[in-house]
Amino acid sequence: MLLIHPEPSHHRLQRNHRMMEDVVHPTREPSRALISRRTKLILAVAALAAIIAAVWFMRSSHEAAPKGRGGARGGMPVVAATAVKGEVKVTYDALGSVTPLANITVKSQVNGQLMRIGYQEGQIVHKDDFLAQIDPRPYEATLKQAEGNQARDQALLEAARVDLKRYETLVAQDSIAQQQFDTQRALVHQYEGTVKTDEGVVDIAKVNLLYTHITAPVTGRVGLRLVDPGNYVQTSDASGVVTIAQTDPISVIFSVPEDNVPQIMARMQSGASLEVIAYDRSGTTQLATGKVSTIDNQIDVTTGTVKLRALFDNKEFKLYPNQFVNARLLIDTLHDAIVIPGSAVLRGAPGTYVYVVKPDNTVSVRPVTLGPAQGERQAVLTGLQAGDSVVVDGSDKLREGAKVTLPGADDAAGGKGAGGTGKHGKSGDKDTPEGSGKHRKKAGDA
């Protein structure tokens, strides 16, 4: 007998639910595939649009760049300066050495013990100021001895002259022999010579005694003490007692090329006073201003230069002996010279030349003859006139007849375009009030 068990109620509910899902959603899997394909298509279209936009933006930027740099007409952007008339100083810079007019090593001229000194190290002493004292006693005794010998010989001379006068009378009376008279006269001459010798010995003793009192031979600054009191100094000592350097006025010796000698000599022969400015080693700080005092009498064949000496007042002691300085010699001054910036000068096949900007904003090659330069200012002897506009920046890509734009012209053109067309937007509004008004009017009409 076949037994049929009834199906549990929860199994029937699950089976009925699955049947209902199949009836309501008969194509569930195909819908998911369709949605996936649409998403991929949308993403591909968006990526393609982004690529097209990027390419268009890059091409627009490249097309706008030349227009912005060279202006609406495509000219090369340059910076120009105007040639003007002015003064240009003809100078020459050289390395110089500060040299005292007098640099003296004071030595003792007699031997003896140093008793005392009368200066402080680094002190400014004047001529004939007391410096040092050597023991004078031996020289005082020598002077007395010499004066004694002189007095004795002077007495003998006087006695011999009295006898000679007496002999003159006797020989006239023929009372004595002529030989005796001649002998007495020779004796007088002998004593006269002895007295003169004694006078010389006395003078030497006086001088030696004077040398024991050492004084300053010039006005200047003393150096460090080289010997202390109590030491025995001699005339053969190489170091001396003290050194003195004359520091006011002081000189600077520098050299210039032999090619500049004719021009310098012509200026000095005409009575002109050539100015010299002394700078420190870096060439930035001016120390003193002086004048050329003399020029050497010959050219150094090893260097092809000649030495000049310039004198400086040095009351503030900015110049120190043996100091290295930069000397700037003012040789001449050009008046009413055509002056341009040095950066405008180019060198090439035409020699030295400049690019001149014409009124139609084209450039022309202009050969020029250069004169002296003073820093960034260059004098032009021929080739330019006052008022000519020359290119100082941006000339590396120029050629004859090339079109150029100047910064001022670019600004004016930009303001006009912005005001007239309104294409530059806010830039045009800021340039001119008229442009701003027109732009607002057009916006209102729109």
Phi, psi and omega per residue, in radians:
M1 nan 2.226 -3.081
L2 -1.519 2.201 3.127
L3 -1.820 2.268 3.129
I4 -1.893 2.060 3.122
H5 -1.551 2.372 3.110
P6 -1.153 2.487 -3.130
E7 -1.266 2.387 3.128
P8 -1.057 2.679 -3.063
S9 -1.186 -0.621 -3.082
H10 -1.275 -0.524 3.070
H11 -1.168 -0.682 3.123
R12 -1.129 -0.662 3.121
L13 -1.110 -0.757 3.127
Q14 -1.111 -0.697 -3.113
R15 -1.193 -0.693 3.117
N16 -1.138 -0.641 3.141
H17 -1.150 -0.708 3.127
R18 -1.168 -0.653 3.130
M19 -1.150 -0.678 3.111
M20 -1.139 -0.681 3.107
E21 -1.109 -0.678 3.124
D22 -1.176 -0.572 3.130
V23 -1.287 -0.755 -3.080
V24 -1.302 -0.752 -3.107
H25 -2.053 1.356 -3.111
P26 -1.329 -0.339 -3.056
T27 -2.181 0.878 -3.080
R28 -1.175 -0.848 -3.110
E29 -1.136 -0.757 3.086
P30 -1.054 -0.554 3.135
S31 -1.138 -0.703 3.121
R32 -1.103 -0.697 3.132
A33 -1.142 -0.697 -3.133
L34 -1.137 -0.757 3.122
I35 -1.066 -0.705 3.136
S36 -1.094 -0.725 -3.135
R37 -1.170 -0.664 3.125
R38 -1.139 -0.688 3.121
T39 -1.087 -0.767 3.137
K40 -1.109 -0.665 -3.137
L41 -1.148 -0.762 3.134
I42 -1.087 -0.765 3.122
L43 -1.103 -0.687 3.123
A44 -1.123 -0.738 3.119
V45 -1.125 -0.711 3.122
A46 -1.120 -0.718 3.121
A47 -1.125 -0.732 3.122
L48 -1.095 -0.725 3.112
A49 -1.113 -0.680 3.117
A50 -1.131 -0.717 3.128
I51 -1.116 -0.767 3.135
I52 -1.095 -0.713 3.134
A53 -1.135 -0.711 3.131
A54 -1.119 -0.772 3.120
V55 -1.078 -0.742 3.135
W56 -1.131 -0.685 3.136
F57 -1.140 -0.744 -3.141
M58 -1.138 -0.735 3.127
R59 -1.146 -0.661 3.118
S60 -1.147 -0.680 3.128
S61 -1.141 -0.750 3.138
H62 -1.145 -0.640 3.131
E63 -1.245 -0.557 -3.107
A64 -1.432 -0.415 -3.083
A65 -1.091 -0.898 3.127
P66 -1.060 -0.610 -3.131
K67 -1.158 -0.652 3.126
G68 -1.269 -0.626 -3.096
R69 -1.379 -0.803 -3.018
G70 -1.750 -0.004 -3.136
G71 1.519 -3.140 -3.068
A72 -1.166 -0.435 -3.098
R73 -1.649 0.003 3.074
G74 1.374 0.345 3.123
G75 -1.336 2.734 3.110
M76 -1.292 2.288 3.107
P77 -1.283 2.241 3.139
V78 -2.395 2.885 3.022
V79 -2.010 2.280 -3.077
A80 -2.113 2.745 3.070
A81 -2.333 2.721 -3.085
T82 -1.728 2.335 3.059
A83 -1.252 2.301 -3.098
V84 -2.257 2.878 3.040
K85 -1.632 2.432 -3.139
G86 -2.944 -3.067 3.117
E87 -1.713 2.393 3.085
V88 -2.196 2.167 3.138
K89 -1.519 2.242 3.099
V90 -1.534 1.869 -3.067
T91 -2.158 2.840 3.034
Y92 -2.416 2.254 3.133
D93 -1.752 2.364 -3.130
A94 -2.555 2.761 3.065
L95 -1.526 2.186 -3.105
G96 -2.144 2.937 3.133
S97 -2.198 2.293 3.116
V98 -1.292 2.168 -3.069
T99 -2.218 2.152 3.092
P100 -1.133 2.593 3.056
L101 -1.187 -0.437 3.074
A102 -2.532 2.200 3.087
N103 -2.277 1.788 -2.897
I104 -2.042 2.380 2.957
T105 -1.773 1.928 -3.094
V106 -1.376 2.087 3.128
K107 -2.036 2.710 3.054
S108 -1.352 2.348 3.130
Q109 -1.683 0.030 3.044
V110 -2.385 2.752 3.080
N111 -1.545 2.487 3.104
G112 2.873 3.085 -3.131
Q113 -1.468 2.361 3.096
L114 -1.359 2.058 -3.061
M115 -1.524 -0.802 -3.115
R116 -2.819 2.868 3.087
I117 -2.130 2.674 -3.049
G118 -2.139 0.551 -3.131
Y119 -2.487 2.837 3.010
Q120 -1.883 2.548 -3.137
E121 -1.056 2.302 -3.123
G122 1.429 0.080 -3.091
Q123 -1.332 2.590 3.007
I124 -1.517 2.034 3.137
V125 -1.941 2.675 3.122
H126 -1.848 2.847 -3.114
K127 -1.006 2.372 3.117
D128 1.304 0.146 3.020
D129 -1.227 2.556 -3.121
F130 -1.222 2.353 -3.135
L131 -2.032 -0.849 -3.051
A132 -2.729 2.773 -3.120
Q133 -2.247 2.139 3.026
I134 -1.596 2.617 -3.141
D135 -0.987 1.994 -3.044
P136 -1.545 -0.147 -2.976
R137 -1.069 -0.783 3.107
P138 -1.061 -0.591 -3.095
Y139 -1.391 -0.480 3.015
E140 -1.169 -0.718 3.110
A141 -1.141 -0.708 3.119
T142 -1.109 -0.657 3.111
L143 -1.137 -0.751 3.116
K144 -1.077 -0.738 3.118
Q145 -1.083 -0.741 3.134
A146 -1.156 -0.695 3.116
E147 -1.150 -0.604 3.082
G148 -1.136 -0.804 3.096
N149 -1.057 -0.647 3.133
Q150 -1.155 -0.714 3.141
A151 -1.142 -0.708 3.117
R152 -1.102 -0.851 -3.114
D153 -1.184 -0.542 3.078
Q154 -1.146 -0.675 3.097
A155 -1.144 -0.717 3.097
L156 -1.104 -0.640 3.125
L157 -1.147 -0.753 3.142
E158 -1.119 -0.712 3.108
A159 -1.116 -0.717 3.134
A160 -1.150 -0.611 3.116
R161 -1.198 -0.629 3.097
V162 -1.138 -0.763 3.105
D163 -1.118 -0.661 -3.136
L164 -1.124 -0.688 3.124
K165 -1.144 -0.664 3.113
R166 -1.162 -0.685 -3.127
Y167 -1.187 -0.479 3.106
E168 -1.099 -0.709 -3.138
T169 -1.206 -0.732 -3.108
L170 -1.205 -0.642 -3.139
V171 -1.258 -0.470 3.074
A172 -1.216 -0.560 3.097
Q173 -1.501 0.014 -3.122
D174 1.060 0.629 -3.133
S175 -1.603 -0.396 3.099
I176 -2.238 2.902 -3.136
A177 -1.345 2.642 3.131
Q178 -1.105 -0.561 -3.123
Q179 -1.101 -0.677 3.138
Q180 -1.135 -0.676 3.110
F181 -1.132 -0.744 -3.127
D182 -1.150 -0.626 3.129
T183 -1.139 -0.699 3.130
Q184 -1.177 -0.644 3.121
R185 -1.159 -0.667 3.095
A186 -1.142 -0.613 3.114
L187 -1.143 -0.653 3.094
V188 -1.081 -0.791 3.112
H189 -1.077 -0.632 3.133
Q190 -1.122 -0.779 3.137
Y191 -1.162 -0.608 3.092
E192 -1.081 -0.717 3.082
G193 -1.128 -0.691 3.137
T194 -1.117 -0.709 3.140
V195 -1.130 -0.699 3.101
K196 -1.108 -0.671 3.084
T197 -1.103 -0.722 3.117
D198 -1.105 -0.670 3.099
E199 -1.077 -0.683 3.098
G200 -1.144 -0.710 3.125
V201 -1.128 -0.686 3.107
V202 -1.117 -0.748 3.130
D203 -1.093 -0.707 3.110
I204 -1.112 -0.734 3.130
A205 -1.106 -0.670 3.106
K206 -1.143 -0.722 3.130
V207 -1.124 -0.773 3.123
N208 -1.078 -0.668 3.103
L209 -1.166 -0.630 3.094
L210 -1.173 -0.602 -3.136
Y211 -1.185 -0.321 3.090
T212 -1.226 -0.293 3.095
H213 -1.847 1.722 -3.027
I214 -1.527 2.254 3.136
T215 -2.152 2.897 -3.116
A216 -1.327 2.211 3.138
P217 -1.342 -0.445 3.139
V218 -2.463 2.937 3.019
T219 -1.496 2.269 -3.122
G220 3.118 -2.988 -3.133
R221 -1.742 2.266 3.120
V222 -1.454 2.650 3.116
G223 -1.619 -2.758 3.120
L224 -1.244 2.644 -3.137
R225 -1.198 2.259 -3.095
L226 -1.705 -0.347 3.132
V227 -2.556 2.496 -3.088
D228 -1.726 2.699 3.077
P229 -1.015 2.515 -3.104
G230 1.793 -0.357 3.122
N231 -1.373 2.664 3.084
Y232 -1.601 2.031 -3.112
V233 -1.768 2.611 -3.137
Q234 -2.307 2.800 3.129
T235 -1.179 -0.346 -3.113
S236 -1.515 -0.042 3.138
D237 -1.165 2.195 -3.087
A238 -1.350 -0.545 -3.055
S239 -1.327 -0.467 -3.109
G240 1.364 -2.964 -3.111
V241 -1.664 -0.745 -3.105
V242 -2.835 2.773 3.070
T243 -1.974 2.582 3.122
I244 -2.288 2.263 3.088
A245 -2.071 2.210 3.097
Q246 -1.367 2.034 -3.019
T247 -1.914 -0.168 3.137
D248 -2.569 1.921 -0.039
P249 -1.275 2.914 3.139
I250 -2.351 2.842 -3.061
S251 -2.152 2.778 3.027
V252 -2.185 2.223 3.111
I253 -1.845 2.215 3.124
F254 -2.490 2.913 -3.063
S255 -2.059 2.550 3.073
V256 -2.215 2.679 3.122
P257 -1.110 2.640 -3.121
E258 -1.124 -0.374 3.112
D259 -1.163 -0.423 3.138
N260 -1.560 -0.117 -3.072
V261 -1.080 -0.809 -3.127
P262 -1.020 -0.738 -3.140
Q263 -1.159 -0.696 3.122
I264 -1.164 -0.776 -3.139
M265 -1.116 -0.673 3.122
A266 -1.100 -0.713 3.122
R267 -1.175 -0.709 -3.138
M268 -1.221 -0.665 3.121
Q269 -1.160 -0.492 3.118
S270 -1.380 -0.036 3.128
G271 1.590 0.085 3.138
A272 -1.260 2.554 3.092
S273 -1.752 1.976 -3.078
L274 -1.452 2.143 -3.101
E275 -1.476 2.487 3.080
V276 -2.277 2.275 3.096
I277 -1.948 2.251 3.136
A278 -1.745 2.202 3.082
Y279 -1.983 2.856 3.106
D280 -1.254 -3.108 -3.048
R281 -1.053 -0.613 -3.139
S282 -1.357 -0.255 3.128
G283 1.390 0.287 -3.081
T284 -1.904 -0.549 -3.074
T285 -1.829 2.152 3.101
Q286 -1.384 2.246 -3.087
L287 -1.712 -0.803 -3.077
A288 -2.842 2.844 3.100
T289 -2.175 2.284 -3.107
G290 -2.427 -2.935 -3.112
K291 -2.273 2.601 3.063
V292 -1.229 2.225 -3.139
S293 -1.735 -0.626 -3.108
T294 -2.809 2.862 3.082
I295 -2.192 2.539 -3.093
D296 -1.099 2.789 -3.059
N297 -1.564 0.049 3.124
Q298 -2.751 2.761 -3.137
I299 -1.618 2.400 3.075
D300 -1.284 1.990 -3.051
V301 -1.229 -0.387 -3.122
T302 -1.336 -0.515 -3.111
T303 -2.005 -0.251 -3.099
G304 1.213 0.520 -3.126
T305 -2.217 2.877 3.072
V306 -2.233 2.528 -3.070
K307 -1.573 2.496 3.048
L308 -2.185 2.585 3.075
R309 -2.040 2.234 3.100
A310 -2.040 2.424 -3.129
L311 -1.747 2.451 -3.111
F312 -2.319 2.415 2.898
D313 -1.263 2.356 -3.006
N314 -2.336 0.808 -3.113
K315 -1.176 -0.486 3.130
E316 -1.617 0.033 3.073
F317 0.978 0.685 3.047
K318 -1.357 -0.372 3.070
L319 -1.812 2.300 -3.060
Y320 -2.160 2.483 -3.108
P321 -0.925 2.372 3.122
N322 1.227 0.220 3.077
Q323 -1.340 2.411 3.068
F324 -1.542 2.275 -3.125
V325 -2.342 2.865 3.000
N326 -1.738 2.043 -3.104
A327 -1.751 2.252 3.095
R328 -1.975 1.964 -3.106
L329 -1.636 2.165 3.057
L330 -1.575 1.817 -3.087
I331 -1.438 -0.793 -3.083
D332 -2.782 2.972 3.092
T333 -2.294 2.160 3.082
L334 -1.548 2.202 -3.136
H335 -1.787 2.529 3.113
D336 0.956 0.708 3.099
A337 -1.554 2.606 3.045
I338 -1.329 2.153 -3.019
V339 -2.134 2.307 3.067
I340 -2.333 2.859 3.029
P341 -1.139 2.502 -3.138
G342 -1.107 -0.447 -3.131
S343 -1.233 -0.211 3.123
A344 -1.396 -0.300 -3.056
V345 -1.454 2.253 3.098
L346 -2.082 2.769 3.140
R347 -2.276 2.308 -3.105
G348 -2.936 -2.601 -3.101
A349 -1.047 -0.713 3.114
P350 -1.288 0.002 -3.022
G351 1.683 -2.274 3.026
T352 -1.636 2.283 -3.077
Y353 -2.634 2.943 3.089
V354 -2.383 2.806 3.003
Y355 -1.691 2.088 3.133
V356 -1.716 2.259 3.125
V357 -1.514 2.118 3.136
K358 -1.473 2.931 3.123
P359 -1.069 -0.467 3.135
D360 -1.507 0.287 3.112
N361 1.101 0.585 2.944
T362 -1.993 2.790 -3.095
V363 -1.936 2.669 3.113
S364 -2.337 2.439 3.102
V365 -1.338 2.206 -3.109
R366 -2.183 1.855 3.047
P367 -1.113 2.458 -3.104
V368 -2.336 2.708 3.020
T369 -1.867 2.111 -3.034
L370 -1.522 2.554 2.990
G371 -1.863 -2.683 3.122
P372 -1.268 2.766 3.115
A373 -2.045 2.520 3.073
Q374 -2.221 1.692 -3.064
G375 1.149 -2.148 3.120
E376 -1.564 0.017 -3.139
R377 -1.686 2.175 -3.083
Q378 -2.014 2.181 3.081
A379 -1.439 2.434 3.109
V380 -2.045 2.136 -3.103
L381 -1.422 -0.781 3.137
T382 -2.451 2.678 3.053
G383 1.947 -0.348 -3.122
L384 -2.344 2.764 3.049
Q385 -2.201 2.780 3.101
A386 -1.072 2.335 -3.125
G387 1.765 -0.275 3.086
D388 -1.145 2.453 3.122
S389 -1.747 2.158 -3.092
V390 -2.077 2.576 -3.138
V391 -1.384 2.240 3.124
V392 -1.960 -0.276 3.134
D393 -2.607 2.382 -3.136
G394 1.629 0.319 -3.093
S395 -1.564 0.006 -3.043
D396 -1.216 -0.434 -3.110
K397 -1.945 0.217 -3.106
L398 -1.479 2.812 3.028
R399 -2.589 3.017 -3.133
E400 -1.015 2.217 3.099
G401 1.401 0.096 -3.117
A402 -1.169 2.562 3.104
K403 -1.467 2.371 -3.118
V404 -2.309 2.808 3.004
T405 -2.236 2.473 3.141
L406 -1.773 2.698 -3.119
P407 -0.970 -0.711 3.127
G408 -1.158 -0.695 3.122
A409 -1.173 -0.650 3.109
D410 -1.077 -0.735 -3.125
D411 -1.146 -0.723 -3.139
A412 -1.152 -0.756 3.132
A413 -1.130 -0.700 3.133
G414 -1.115 -0.722 3.140
G415 -1.166 -0.691 3.140
K416 -1.157 -0.773 3.131
G417 -1.116 -0.681 -3.128
A418 -1.176 -0.691 -3.105
G419 -1.316 -0.629 -3.044
G420 -1.412 -0.646 -3.043
T421 -1.963 -0.433 -3.116
G422 1.277 0.295 -3.094
K423 -1.332 -0.424 -3.071
H424 -1.554 0.023 3.014
G425 1.116 -2.226 -3.060
K426 -1.117 -0.565 3.114
S427 -1.057 -0.732 3.111
G428 -1.182 -0.619 3.126
D429 -1.106 -0.612 -3.082
K430 -1.407 -0.419 -3.034
D431 -1.253 -0.918 -3.068
T432 -2.367 2.533 3.092
P433 -1.127 -0.606 3.138
E434 -1.096 -0.786 3.122
G435 -1.047 -0.697 -3.127
S436 -1.125 -0.723 -3.132
G437 -1.146 -0.768 3.141
K438 -1.103 -0.692 -3.131
H439 -1.093 -0.720 3.130
R440 -1.182 -0.615 3.131
K441 -1.132 -0.787 3.123
K442 -1.106 -0.669 3.136
A443 -1.144 -0.643 3.120
G444 -1.193 -0.702 3.105
D445 -1.072 -0.708 -3.138
A446 -1.102 nan nan
